[in-house]
């Protein structure tokens, strides 16, 4: 992921957390969790 993509994701994550937008916040966490899982599987 590019730095711009990570910045945008981080901004959405913080906004969703502050505004208590639980479904959107959970969706980001799920997406990030999947990306981490994929990365971990490929880096082993």
PDBQT receptor file of N, H, CA, C and O in Angstrom, charges set to zero:
ATOM      1  N   UNK A   1       0.830  -1.180   0.000  1.00  0.00    +0.000 N 
ATOM      2  CA  UNK A   1       0.000   0.000   0.000  1.00  0.00    +0.000 C 
ATOM      3  C   UNK A   1       0.872   1.239   0.000  1.00  0.00    +0.000 C 
ATOM      4  O   UNK A   1       1.928   1.275   0.631  1.00  0.00    +0.000 OA
ATOM      5  N   UNK A   2       0.421   2.243  -0.709  1.00  0.00    +0.000 N 
ATOM      6  H   UNK A   2      -0.437   2.214  -1.222  1.00  0.00    +0.000 HD
ATOM      7  CA  UNK A   2       1.179   3.490  -0.750  1.00  0.00    +0.000 C 
ATOM      8  C   UNK A   2       0.939   4.295   0.528  1.00  0.00    +0.000 C 
ATOM      9  O   UNK A   2      -0.005   4.034   1.273  1.00  0.00    +0.000 OA
ATOM     10  N   UNK A   3       1.794   5.260   0.762  1.00  0.00    +0.000 N 
ATOM     11  H   UNK A   3       2.560   5.473   0.156  1.00  0.00    +0.000 HD
ATOM     12  CA  UNK A   3       1.632   6.127   1.931  1.00  0.00    +0.000 C 
ATOM     13  C   UNK A   3       0.323   6.893   1.883  1.00  0.00    +0.000 C 
ATOM     14  O   UNK A   3      -0.327   7.080   2.912  1.00  0.00    +0.000 OA
ATOM     15  N   UNK A   4      -0.074   7.345   0.683  1.00  0.00    +0.000 N 
ATOM     16  H   UNK A   4       0.454   7.194  -0.153  1.00  0.00    +0.000 HD
ATOM     17  CA  UNK A   4      -1.337   8.076   0.543  1.00  0.00    +0.000 C 
ATOM     18  C   UNK A   4      -2.532   7.197   0.897  1.00  0.00    +0.000 C 
ATOM     19  O   UNK A   4      -3.482   7.658   1.529  1.00  0.00    +0.000 OA
ATOM     20  N   UNK A   5      -2.481   5.935   0.490  1.00  0.00    +0.000 N 
ATOM     21  H   UNK A   5      -1.708   5.561  -0.024  1.00  0.00    +0.000 HD
ATOM     22  CA  UNK A   5      -3.552   4.995   0.804  1.00  0.00    +0.000 C 
ATOM     23  C   UNK A   5      -3.639   4.773   2.315  1.00  0.00    +0.000 C 
ATOM     24  O   UNK A   5      -4.726   4.766   2.894  1.00  0.00    +0.000 OA
ATOM     25  N   UNK A   6      -2.476   4.592   2.939  1.00  0.00    +0.000 N 
ATOM     26  H   UNK A   6      -1.594   4.597   2.469  1.00  0.00    +0.000 HD
ATOM     27  CA  UNK A   6      -2.460   4.392   4.393  1.00  0.00    +0.000 C 
ATOM     28  C   UNK A   6      -2.943   5.619   5.141  1.00  0.00    +0.000 C 
ATOM     29  O   UNK A   6      -3.653   5.497   6.140  1.00  0.00    +0.000 OA
ATOM     30  N   UNK A   7      -2.562   6.814   4.667  1.00  0.00    +0.000 N 
ATOM     31  H   UNK A   7      -1.985   6.913   3.856  1.00  0.00    +0.000 HD
ATOM     32  CA  UNK A   7      -3.038   8.053   5.303  1.00  0.00    +0.000 C 
ATOM     33  C   UNK A   7      -4.563   8.169   5.214  1.00  0.00    +0.000 C 
ATOM     34  O   UNK A   7      -5.222   8.531   6.189  1.00  0.00    +0.000 OA
ATOM     35  N   UNK A   8      -5.114   7.859   4.041  1.00  0.00    +0.000 N 
ATOM     36  H   UNK A   8      -4.578   7.565   3.249  1.00  0.00    +0.000 HD
ATOM     37  CA  UNK A   8      -6.564   7.933   3.850  1.00  0.00    +0.000 C 
ATOM     38  C   UNK A   8      -7.280   6.918   4.733  1.00  0.00    +0.000 C 
ATOM     39  O   UNK A   8      -8.304   7.228   5.341  1.00  0.00    +0.000 OA
ATOM     40  N   UNK A   9      -6.742   5.714   4.801  1.00  0.00    +0.000 N 
ATOM     41  H   UNK A   9      -5.910   5.462   4.307  1.00  0.00    +0.000 HD
ATOM     42  CA  UNK A   9      -7.330   4.678   5.645  1.00  0.00    +0.000 C 
ATOM     43  C   UNK A   9      -7.279   5.087   7.116  1.00  0.00    +0.000 C 
ATOM     44  O   UNK A   9      -8.250   4.902   7.849  1.00  0.00    +0.000 OA
ATOM     45  N   UNK A  10      -6.159   5.636   7.539  1.00  0.00    +0.000 N 
ATOM     46  H   UNK A  10      -5.370   5.786   6.943  1.00  0.00    +0.000 HD
ATOM     47  CA  UNK A  10      -6.013   6.086   8.914  1.00  0.00    +0.000 C 
ATOM     48  C   UNK A  10      -6.994   7.209   9.231  1.00  0.00    +0.000 C 
ATOM     49  O   UNK A  10      -7.592   7.217  10.307  1.00  0.00    +0.000 OA
ATOM     50  N   UNK A  11      -7.167   8.154   8.315  1.00  0.00    +0.000 N 
ATOM     51  H   UNK A  11      -6.681   8.147   7.441  1.00  0.00    +0.000 HD
ATOM     52  CA  UNK A  11      -8.104   9.259   8.521  1.00  0.00    +0.000 C 
ATOM     53  C   UNK A  11      -9.535   8.746   8.663  1.00  0.00    +0.000 C 
ATOM     54  O   UNK A  11     -10.280   9.205   9.529  1.00  0.00    +0.000 OA
ATOM     55  N   UNK A  12      -9.920   7.789   7.807  1.00  0.00    +0.000 N 
ATOM     56  H   UNK A  12      -9.315   7.416   7.103  1.00  0.00    +0.000 HD
ATOM     57  CA  UNK A  12     -11.270   7.199   7.917  1.00  0.00    +0.000 C 
ATOM     58  C   UNK A  12     -11.435   6.445   9.222  1.00  0.00    +0.000 C 
ATOM     59  O   UNK A  12     -12.475   6.538   9.874  1.00  0.00    +0.000 OA
ATOM     60  N   UNK A  13     -10.408   5.698   9.603  1.00  0.00    +0.000 N 
ATOM     61  H   UNK A  13      -9.563   5.623   9.074  1.00  0.00    +0.000 HD
ATOM     62  CA  UNK A  13     -10.434   4.926  10.844  1.00  0.00    +0.000 C 
ATOM     63  C   UNK A  13     -10.666   5.853  12.039  1.00  0.00    +0.000 C 
ATOM     64  O   UNK A  13     -11.527   5.581  12.876  1.00  0.00    +0.000 OA
ATOM     65  N   UNK A  14      -9.908   6.940  12.120  1.00  0.00    +0.000 N 
ATOM     66  H   UNK A  14      -9.208   7.161  11.441  1.00  0.00    +0.000 HD
ATOM     67  CA  UNK A  14     -10.039   7.893  13.229  1.00  0.00    +0.000 C 
ATOM     68  C   UNK A  14     -11.407   8.559  13.197  1.00  0.00    +0.000 C 
ATOM     69  O   UNK A  14     -12.054   8.698  14.235  1.00  0.00    +0.000 OA
ATOM     70  N   UNK A  15     -11.855   8.976  12.006  1.00  0.00    +0.000 N 
ATOM     71  H   UNK A  15     -11.329   8.864  11.163  1.00  0.00    +0.000 HD
ATOM     72  CA  UNK A  15     -13.172   9.624  11.895  1.00  0.00    +0.000 C 
ATOM     73  C   UNK A  15     -14.281   8.682  12.356  1.00  0.00    +0.000 C 
ATOM     74  O   UNK A  15     -15.171   9.084  13.105  1.00  0.00    +0.000 OA
ATOM     75  N   UNK A  16     -14.224   7.437  11.909  1.00  0.00    +0.000 N 
ATOM     76  H   UNK A  16     -13.500   7.111  11.301  1.00  0.00    +0.000 HD
ATOM     77  CA  UNK A  16     -15.252   6.463  12.305  1.00  0.00    +0.000 C 
ATOM     78  C   UNK A  16     -15.220   6.196  13.804  1.00  0.00    +0.000 C 
ATOM     79  O   UNK A  16     -16.268   6.021  14.425  1.00  0.00    +0.000 OA
ATOM     80  N   UNK A  17     -14.039   6.163  14.382  1.00  0.00    +0.000 N 
ATOM     81  H   UNK A  17     -13.187   6.305  13.878  1.00  0.00    +0.000 HD
ATOM     82  CA  UNK A  17     -13.909   5.940  15.818  1.00  0.00    +0.000 C 
ATOM     83  C   UNK A  17     -14.502   7.117  16.602  1.00  0.00    +0.000 C 
ATOM     84  O   UNK A  17     -15.258   6.920  17.553  1.00  0.00    +0.000 OA
ATOM     85  N   UNK A  18     -14.155   8.327  16.197  1.00  0.00    +0.000 N 
ATOM     86  H   UNK A  18     -13.540   8.487  15.425  1.00  0.00    +0.000 HD
ATOM     87  CA  UNK A  18     -14.622   9.524  16.903  1.00  0.00    +0.000 C 
ATOM     88  C   UNK A  18     -16.129   9.697  16.773  1.00  0.00    +0.000 C 
ATOM     89  O   UNK A  18     -16.797  10.079  17.734  1.00  0.00    +0.000 OA
ATOM     90  N   UNK A  19     -16.668   9.416  15.589  1.00  0.00    +0.000 N 
ATOM     91  H   UNK A  19     -16.125   9.105  14.809  1.00  0.00    +0.000 HD
ATOM     92  CA  UNK A  19     -18.109   9.587  15.369  1.00  0.00    +0.000 C 
ATOM     93  C   UNK A  19     -18.909   8.353  15.796  1.00  0.00    +0.000 C 
ATOM     94  O   UNK A  19     -20.131   8.315  15.655  1.00  0.00    +0.000 OA
ATOM     95  N   UNK A  20     -18.206   7.348  16.317  1.00  0.00    +0.000 N 
ATOM     96  H   UNK A  20     -17.213   7.379  16.432  1.00  0.00    +0.000 HD
ATOM     97  CA  UNK A  20     -18.843   6.122  16.797  1.00  0.00    +0.000 C 
ATOM     98  C   UNK A  20     -19.606   5.393  15.687  1.00  0.00    +0.000 C 
ATOM     99  O   UNK A  20     -20.674   4.826  15.919  1.00  0.00    +0.000 OA
ATOM    100  N   UNK A  21     -19.039   5.421  14.478  1.00  0.00    +0.000 N 
ATOM    101  H   UNK A  21     -18.171   5.882  14.289  1.00  0.00    +0.000 HD
ATOM    102  CA  UNK A  21     -19.611   4.702  13.335  1.00  0.00    +0.000 C 
ATOM    103  C   UNK A  21     -19.090   3.266  13.392  1.00  0.00    +0.000 C 
ATOM    104  O   UNK A  21     -18.133   2.903  12.708  1.00  0.00    +0.000 OA
ATOM    105  N   UNK A  22     -19.740   2.473  14.219  1.00  0.00    +0.000 N 
ATOM    106  H   UNK A  22     -20.517   2.768  14.775  1.00  0.00    +0.000 HD
ATOM    107  CA  UNK A  22     -19.261   1.120  14.510  1.00  0.00    +0.000 C 
ATOM    108  C   UNK A  22     -19.209   0.227  13.267  1.00  0.00    +0.000 C 
ATOM    109  O   UNK A  22     -18.199  -0.446  13.062  1.00  0.00    +0.000 OA
ATOM    110  N   UNK A  23     -20.246   0.189  12.433  1.00  0.00    +0.000 N 
ATOM    111  H   UNK A  23     -21.067   0.736  12.600  1.00  0.00    +0.000 HD
ATOM    112  CA  UNK A  23     -20.171  -0.695  11.267  1.00  0.00    +0.000 C 
ATOM    113  C   UNK A  23     -18.998  -0.356  10.334  1.00  0.00    +0.000 C 
ATOM    114  O   UNK A  23     -18.311  -1.256   9.851  1.00  0.00    +0.000 OA
ATOM    115  N   UNK A  24     -18.772   0.928  10.085  1.00  0.00    +0.000 N 
ATOM    116  H   UNK A  24     -19.330   1.659  10.477  1.00  0.00    +0.000 HD
ATOM    117  CA  UNK A  24     -17.661   1.322   9.213  1.00  0.00    +0.000 C 
ATOM    118  C   UNK A  24     -16.320   1.049   9.876  1.00  0.00    +0.000 C 
ATOM    119  O   UNK A  24     -15.375   0.607   9.223  1.00  0.00    +0.000 OA
ATOM    120  N   UNK A  25     -16.241   1.311  11.170  1.00  0.00    +0.000 N 
ATOM    121  H   UNK A  25     -17.009   1.670  11.701  1.00  0.00    +0.000 HD
ATOM    122  CA  UNK A  25     -15.013   1.063  11.920  1.00  0.00    +0.000 C 
ATOM    123  C   UNK A  25     -14.678  -0.430  11.899  1.00  0.00    +0.000 C 
ATOM    124  O   UNK A  25     -13.529  -0.812  11.679  1.00  0.00    +0.000 OA
ATOM    125  N   UNK A  26     -15.677  -1.258  12.127  1.00  0.00    +0.000 N 
ATOM    126  H   UNK A  26     -16.611  -0.948  12.305  1.00  0.00    +0.000 HD
ATOM    127  CA  UNK A  26     -15.480  -2.709  12.104  1.00  0.00    +0.000 C 
ATOM    128  C   UNK A  26     -15.079  -3.201  10.713  1.00  0.00    +0.000 C 
ATOM    129  O   UNK A  26     -14.264  -4.114  10.581  1.00  0.00    +0.000 OA
ATOM    130  N   UNK A  27     -15.658  -2.588   9.676  1.00  0.00    +0.000 N 
ATOM    131  H   UNK A  27     -16.320  -1.846   9.783  1.00  0.00    +0.000 HD
ATOM    132  CA  UNK A  27     -15.318  -2.981   8.312  1.00  0.00    +0.000 C 
ATOM    133  C   UNK A  27     -13.850  -2.701   8.016  1.00  0.00    +0.000 C 
ATOM    134  O   UNK A  27     -13.180  -3.508   7.372  1.00  0.00    +0.000 OA
ATOM    135  N   UNK A  28     -13.343  -1.554   8.487  1.00  0.00    +0.000 N 
ATOM    136  H   UNK A  28     -13.886  -0.898   9.011  1.00  0.00    +0.000 HD
ATOM    137  CA  UNK A  28     -11.933  -1.233   8.285  1.00  0.00    +0.000 C 
ATOM    138  C   UNK A  28     -11.068  -2.223   9.053  1.00  0.00    +0.000 C 
ATOM    139  O   UNK A  28     -10.076  -2.721   8.520  1.00  0.00    +0.000 OA
ATOM    140  N   UNK A  29     -11.428  -2.510  10.288  1.00  0.00    +0.000 N 
ATOM    141  H   UNK A  29     -12.234  -2.106  10.721  1.00  0.00    +0.000 HD
ATOM    142  CA  UNK A  29     -10.640  -3.461  11.075  1.00  0.00    +0.000 C 
ATOM    143  C   UNK A  29     -10.610  -4.825  10.398  1.00  0.00    +0.000 C 
ATOM    144  O   UNK A  29      -9.571  -5.485  10.366  1.00  0.00    +0.000 OA
ATOM    145  N   UNK A  30     -11.747  -5.245   9.859  1.00  0.00    +0.000 N 
ATOM    146  H   UNK A  30     -12.591  -4.709   9.885  1.00  0.00    +0.000 HD
ATOM    147  CA  UNK A  30     -11.823  -6.531   9.171  1.00  0.00    +0.000 C 
ATOM    148  C   UNK A  30     -10.916  -6.528   7.942  1.00  0.00    +0.000 C 
ATOM    149  O   UNK A  30     -10.176  -7.481   7.703  1.00  0.00    +0.000 OA
ATOM    150  N   UNK A  31     -10.983  -5.443   7.166  1.00  0.00    +0.000 N 
ATOM    151  H   UNK A  31     -11.585  -4.668   7.360  1.00  0.00    +0.000 HD
ATOM    152  CA  UNK A  31     -10.168  -5.334   5.954  1.00  0.00    +0.000 C 
ATOM    153  C   UNK A  31      -8.685  -5.336   6.302  1.00  0.00    +0.000 C 
ATOM    154  O   UNK A  31      -7.896  -6.021   5.651  1.00  0.00    +0.000 OA
ATOM    155  N   UNK A  32      -8.306  -4.582   7.315  1.00  0.00    +0.000 N 
ATOM    156  H   UNK A  32      -8.947  -4.026   7.844  1.00  0.00    +0.000 HD
ATOM    157  CA  UNK A  32      -6.904  -4.537   7.729  1.00  0.00    +0.000 C 
ATOM    158  C   UNK A  32      -6.471  -5.903   8.248  1.00  0.00    +0.000 C 
ATOM    159  O   UNK A  32      -5.360  -6.348   7.962  1.00  0.00    +0.000 OA
ATOM    160  N   UNK A  33      -7.323  -6.563   8.996  1.00  0.00    +0.000 N 
ATOM    161  H   UNK A  33      -8.226  -6.201   9.228  1.00  0.00    +0.000 HD
ATOM    162  CA  UNK A  33      -7.006  -7.895   9.501  1.00  0.00    +0.000 C 
ATOM    163  C   UNK A  33      -6.761  -8.878   8.375  1.00  0.00    +0.000 C 
ATOM    164  O   UNK A  33      -5.847  -9.699   8.460  1.00  0.00    +0.000 OA
ATOM    165  N   UNK A  34      -7.559  -8.810   7.325  1.00  0.00    +0.000 N 
ATOM    166  H   UNK A  34      -8.301  -8.143   7.256  1.00  0.00    +0.000 HD
ATOM    167  CA  UNK A  34      -7.365  -9.690   6.170  1.00  0.00    +0.000 C 
ATOM    168  C   UNK A  34      -6.047  -9.385   5.470  1.00  0.00    +0.000 C 
ATOM    169  O   UNK A  34      -5.325 -10.300   5.072  1.00  0.00    +0.000 OA
ATOM    170  N   UNK A  35      -5.732  -8.102   5.318  1.00  0.00    +0.000 N 
ATOM    171  H   UNK A  35      -6.319  -7.359   5.641  1.00  0.00    +0.000 HD
ATOM    172  CA  UNK A  35      -4.475  -7.722   4.676  1.00  0.00    +0.000 C 
ATOM    173  C   UNK A  35      -3.280  -8.219   5.476  1.00  0.00    +0.000 C 
ATOM    174  O   UNK A  35      -2.301  -8.694   4.900  1.00  0.00    +0.000 OA
ATOM    175  N   UNK A  36      -3.353  -8.112   6.800  1.00  0.00    +0.000 N 
ATOM    176  H   UNK A  36      -4.149  -7.726   7.267  1.00  0.00    +0.000 HD
ATOM    177  CA  UNK A  36      -2.263  -8.592   7.652  1.00  0.00    +0.000 C 
ATOM    178  C   UNK A  36      -2.133 -10.107   7.538  1.00  0.00    +0.000 C 
ATOM    179  O   UNK A  36      -1.022 -10.630   7.450  1.00  0.00    +0.000 OA
ATOM    180  N   UNK A  37      -3.249 -10.807   7.540  1.00  0.00    +0.000 N 
ATOM    181  H   UNK A  37      -4.152 -10.382   7.612  1.00  0.00    +0.000 HD
ATOM    182  CA  UNK A  37      -3.217 -12.266   7.433  1.00  0.00    +0.000 C 
ATOM    183  C   UNK A  37      -2.598 -12.693   6.108  1.00  0.00    +0.000 C 
ATOM    184  O   UNK A  37      -1.788 -13.619   6.074  1.00  0.00    +0.000 OA
ATOM    185  N   UNK A  38      -2.965 -12.038   5.034  1.00  0.00    +0.000 N 
ATOM    186  H   UNK A  38      -3.623 -11.286   5.062  1.00  0.00    +0.000 HD
ATOM    187  CA  UNK A  38      -2.407 -12.370   3.727  1.00  0.00    +0.000 C 
ATOM    188  C   UNK A  38      -0.923 -12.083   3.711  1.00  0.00    +0.000 C 
ATOM    189  O   UNK A  38      -0.139 -12.903   3.233  1.00  0.00    +0.000 OA
ATOM    190  N   UNK A  39      -0.526 -10.939   4.222  1.00  0.00    +0.000 N 
ATOM    191  H   UNK A  39      -1.162 -10.272   4.610  1.00  0.00    +0.000 HD
ATOM    192  CA  UNK A  39       0.891 -10.567   4.259  1.00  0.00    +0.000 C 
ATOM    193  C   UNK A  39       1.685 -11.596   5.076  1.00  0.00    +0.000 C 
ATOM    194  O   UNK A  39       2.752 -12.040   4.653  1.00  0.00    +0.000 OA
ATOM    195  N   UNK A  40       1.168 -11.963   6.224  1.00  0.00    +0.000 N 
ATOM    196  H   UNK A  40       0.301 -11.603   6.567  1.00  0.00    +0.000 HD
ATOM    197  CA  UNK A  40       1.876 -12.921   7.095  1.00  0.00    +0.000 C 
ATOM    198  C   UNK A  40       2.030 -14.274   6.416  1.00  0.00    +0.000 C 
ATOM    199  O   UNK A  40       3.068 -14.922   6.556  1.00  0.00    +0.000 OA
ATOM    200  N   UNK A  41       1.016 -14.707   5.685  1.00  0.00    +0.000 N 
ATOM    201  H   UNK A  41       0.173 -14.181   5.571  1.00  0.00    +0.000 HD
ATOM    202  CA  UNK A  41       1.098 -15.995   4.989  1.00  0.00    +0.000 C 
ATOM    203  C   UNK A  41       2.125 -15.961   3.874  1.00  0.00    +0.000 C 
ATOM    204  O   UNK A  41       2.817 -16.953   3.646  1.00  0.00    +0.000 OA
ATOM    205  N   UNK A  42       2.238 -14.840   3.172  1.00  0.00    +0.000 N 
ATOM    206  H   UNK A  42       1.676 -14.034   3.357  1.00  0.00    +0.000 HD
ATOM    207  CA  UNK A  42       3.185 -14.741   2.071  1.00  0.00    +0.000 C 
ATOM    208  C   UNK A  42       4.602 -14.474   2.534  1.00  0.00    +0.000 C 
ATOM    209  O   UNK A  42       5.555 -14.767   1.812  1.00  0.00    +0.000 OA
ATOM    210  N   UNK A  43       4.754 -13.925   3.722  1.00  0.00    +0.000 N 
ATOM    211  H   UNK A  43       3.980 -13.687   4.308  1.00  0.00    +0.000 HD
ATOM    212  CA  UNK A  43       6.111 -13.572   4.177  1.00  0.00    +0.000 C 
ATOM    213  C   UNK A  43       6.803 -14.711   4.910  1.00  0.00    +0.000 C 
ATOM    214  O   UNK A  43       7.968 -14.585   5.287  1.00  0.00    +0.000 OA
ATOM    215  N   UNK A  44       6.105 -15.815   5.113  1.00  0.00    +0.000 N 
ATOM    216  H   UNK A  44       5.159 -15.917   4.807  1.00  0.00    +0.000 HD
ATOM    217  CA  UNK A  44       6.722 -16.946   5.825  1.00  0.00    +0.000 C 
ATOM    218  C   UNK A  44       7.484 -17.848   4.898  1.00  0.00    +0.000 C 
ATOM    219  O   UNK A  44       8.060 -18.842   5.339  1.00  0.00    +0.000 OA
TER     220      UNK A  44
